[in-house]
Amino acid sequence: MAGVAELAPVVGVAQACAVLGLPRASFYRRTRAEGAAAKPPVRKAVQPRALSPSERETVVSRLHEERFLDVSPAAVYATLLDEGEYHCSIRTMYRILEEEGETRERRDQLVHPPDHRRSGTVRLIPG
């Protein structure tokens, strides 16, 4: 790899790899992996319209009110709009609930019984 890196500025990466018998893909893969290890992790930029922590806490407290315990976020949104309050969109309410670990699949999931014919066990029939 060092040889390709030295020759590349002079003759180009393709010719340097051809002379040394090294696939170009391997050269690029290794240089990318080495460069990625040296870079610090990139932090996501804070969106300018994102809810502040206090606003998020307000939304969570509104969703946790006793009158909204068995109500969907869409119904909570509509009720709060009728009362003249707007905190965030319905989708944002769902995102906040998901981050809090308060959403899940509510439908019953079918669990099949084990199939003894394919499990490799042999059943003996008394007789």
URGI-V765417 format. One record per residue. D_FIRST is the distance of its C-alpha to the first C-alpha in Angstrom with 2 decimals. Layout:
d_first = <D_FIRST;D_FIRST>
This chain:
d_first = <0.00;3.78;5.36;5.24;6.24;8.71;10.04;10.47;13.52;15.09;14.94;13.67;10.90;12.93;13.48;10.03;9.01;12.45;12.30;9.35;10.94;8.50;10.59;10.38;11.79;9.09;6.62;9.77;10.84;8.22;8.55;12.22;12.61;11.36;13.63;16.40;16.61;17.23;19.88;23.42;25.21;27.12;30.88;33.02;35.41;39.05;40.98;43.89;46.40;45.36;48.16;48.44;48.68;52.46;52.78;50.77;53.06;56.06;54.87;54.27;57.70;59.36;57.74;58.93;62.52;65.06;66.24;62.73;61.80;62.32;61.43;58.33;56.40;57.79;61.32;60.58;59.25;62.40;64.73;63.19;63.40;67.07;67.57;65.96;62.68;59.19;56.21;53.38;52.81;53.27;49.57;48.81;51.37;49.59;46.20;47.80;49.44;46.19;44.43;47.43;47.13;50.51;49.80;49.40;50.34;54.12;54.83;55.52;52.67;53.86;52.90;53.47;55.04;53.04;53.59;54.93;54.70;50.91;50.30;50.75;53.95;57.06;60.35;63.38;66.51;69.60;72.22>
